Amino acid sequence: MPIEPICEVCHKKPATSFSFFGTPFHDSGIQGWKFVCGCAVDAEGYYISIKDYLKGNGRPWLEHLAEVLI
């Protein structure tokens, strides 16, 4: 059985997305990529839904990120 990541911001709930914090999208005081739950929705600059990614919809997200971040 896979282990669900716990939110790296509040450390209380399972993460629902893999989110980017800080420049170039948004300056929240948190930096880099983190697994987060809904507690960070107003601070994240970009996110990849874990549920969508695991359903097989992750490739378009990753391709888009490659275009945006490069």
N, C-alpha and C positions, 0 to 999 in steps of 0.2 A: 504494500500500500504506500503510495507516495506521501511524502511529508509536505504539509502546507507551510509555506513561509509565513512567519509572523511579521506584522507591520514593523518596519524599522524606524518609524517616527513615534507612534504611541506605545508600541510594544505590548498591545493588548489584544488585538483582533487579527484574524488571518488576513494576509495581503490579498488584494483584488487586482492590483496592477503593478507593473514595473515602471516607475515614473522617474522623469528627469527633473532635477531642481537646480536652479541657478542659471547663469547666462549660458547660451544665447537666448533662451526663451523667457525666463522670469527670474528675478532676483528675490528669493524667499529667505535667504539666510542659511538654507540647507543646500549643500552642494552635491552634485553628481547624481547617479542612478541609485534608486532605493526601491525595495519592495514595500508597498504601502496599502493601507485600507482607505476608506472614505474620509478619514480624518485629515488627509492632505489635499483634498480636492481643490481648495482655493490657493494652494501654494505650488502645486506641480505645474511645470511648464509644458510637459509632454508626457504621454503615457502609452503603455501597451497593456491592454486588458489580458490578464493571465487566462481567463476563461476562453476568450476568443483565440488566443494563441494556441491553447491546448486543443481546441476544436479543429485546428488546422488552418486558421485564418491568420497566422503569424507572419507568413512570408510577405504579404503586402505591407504590413507595419514595418518590418525590417528593411524592405526595399525603400520605403519612403524615408525612413531614418537615415539610410545611407545617402540619399540625395540631399537631405536637409543638413546633415552634420558634416558633410565633406565639402 
